[in-house]
Amino acid sequence: MSLAQQRGLALWATLLSVVICLGFLPVSRLVSVLVLLAILGLILAFCTVASRRVEHDAPLYLDDLPEATYHQPVVLVCGDLPLACMQHSPVLTATQGCWIRVEDHQELASVVRQILWKRPGWGRQLSVMVSVCPQKHADSEALTSRLLALRWQISLLRKENGHSVPLILHGQVGSVMTNDMLWQTALPGEDVRVWRESSAPGSIAAWITTSGAPAMQQQVMMNSLMSWFHQRVQAVFMDENPDVPVITPVAVLWGIGPILAGSLATSVWTSWLSHHTAMQQVTGWQPTGTDSTVISPFPDFILPLLPEGRGLTPRGRVFRYALGIFTLAAIAALLSSGWNNLQMLQRVSFDIARYDRIPKHDFGPKADAVTVLRDDAATLDDHARNGVPIRMGLGLYQGGRLRMPVLDAIRSWVPPLPPPEPQPKPKPVPKIVRLDSMSLFDSGKAVLKTGSTKMLVNSLVGIKAKPGWLIVVAGHTDNTGNAQLNQTLSLERAAAVRDWMRDTGDVPESCFAVQGYGASRPIATNDTPEGRALNRRVEISLVPQANACQIPGTPSALSQDDDVSQH
């Protein structure tokens, strides 16, 4: 993946992270910001590690790679096959695939990383071919150690690449008795087949029948190569090992061709032949020298059996990554939105249940619970009018079905009756003191009798002068005699009582009012002696009146709290 594509994906992931963290996560804003910073740190670290990982690998000259849209198999060749046609470039493109040489000093994973950096869509079409020429090895243990290292590298490559990179095992020896390549292949579920450049593949029996004695000699040599290869090479990749998984090859190839450059006069192959054939020299089977420049070709016929690419271009691969990131973001948004709605449901349901549990007569807590419900109703109404917040959207909003239960609970609230307004203190009803006129005065007279003072003192204890109150003294008679005379007599008797109260209690003149009603206000019938006796009376009462009972020249003759006794 190119640097520009990586940056584009990083920007896309950053944008989606911002939307999810700040718009959907069911946590506080501070926690959302911290999560966002952590995600951004991971994105930056991933981009940095990916770029540095390729930069730190030993650079390869891969300018001859096919285009990014190349879909045919790409085979990484390891082992003993230094071909002259690949001296100037490690890449050889054939008709049905591409061969890429991996030198002994190079790591498979490093080479693949650089290839995929240039051709990101090639991951599915990579294969590995391990070539072994026994004529180039003098030490069996060193060869086994080298093959184990390749097994570990292939396992690492499969794990890092994420694809089951197929393995092809290839064994080849040189012979002076042939000028062209003879191949024999073993595929899973099939018999061994013979491949030659000049003919179509066929069975071993048919090849020997048609080719005669030379074919028989070559097959003896091929059988020896097969036996040696199975014990010394194939077993290294397929034996159980607790540290490295078994790698089963998809195909095993054996080849006999012209003498290989670099072959040893004494090798593990010559030792094998001598030991198993009881021959020291076999004419035509041993290399004649180490300076031959005859080159063996690659087994191109195996390429159609290997996996090809599935047509993903680099742009399509980036789109797939972007779609995967969007899918993860969408799942996170849906989960967060669902969680936010669940929290709202639980909170509002709890508020309603709490309100219902409080007794109606417990007005204080009940009012607090109603206040919370009103806040919930306001929030739900705001969502209904102005739209659902993004953190609870995506079609998962559940607030609509909560509005009516909340409103029903609010409507059921019965507030306590307001306290009664304080009533003004009723004005005190004037106290009326009734005095029997016959006990105070002689008949027809308006002068107080001797000895009446004691009765006046005892009777007038509750009558006190104070500002704003008028002491009203009213005289009354029965209906006996002349009405005019009765009127005058009642007034004079009232004045006599007033004078006594004024003089005895040192009460100002302004505190009194004298009235004479005669027989006009009887309180009993005048038809009986008892009734007439009740009507002959003097009444003394306190009547509220502004500016009453004040001494001239002073704001108030008496305080509202300090009363002056009349006696």
Secondary structure, 3 states (H helix, E strand, C coil): CCHHHHHHHHHHHHHHHHHHHHHCCCCCHHHHHHHHHHHHHHHHHHHHHHHHHHHHCCCCCCCCCCCCCCCCCEEEEEECCCCHHHCCCCEEECCCCEEEECCCCCCHHHHHHHHHHHCHHHHHHEEEEEEECHHHCCCHHHHHHHHHHHHHHHHHHHHHHCCCCCEEEEEEEECCCCCCCEEEEECCCCCCEEEECCEEEEEHHHHHHHHCHHHHHHHHHHHHHHHHHHHHHHHHHHCCCCCCCCCCCCEEEEEEECCCCCCCCCCHHHHHHHHHHCCCCCCCCCCCCCCCCCCCCCCHHHHHHCCCCCCCCHHHHHHHHHHHHHHHHHHHHHHHHHHHHHHHHHHHHHHHHHHHHCCCCCHHHHHHHHHHHHHHHHHHHHHHHHCCCHHHCCCCCCHHHHHHHHHHHHHCCCCCCCCCCCCCCCCCCCCEEEEEHHHHECCCCCCECCCHHHHHHHHCCCCEECCCEEEEEEEECCCCCCHHHHHHHHHHHHHHHHHHHHHHHCCCHHHEEEEEEECCCCCCCCCCHHHHHHHCEEEEEEEECCCCCCCCCCCCCCCCCCCEECC
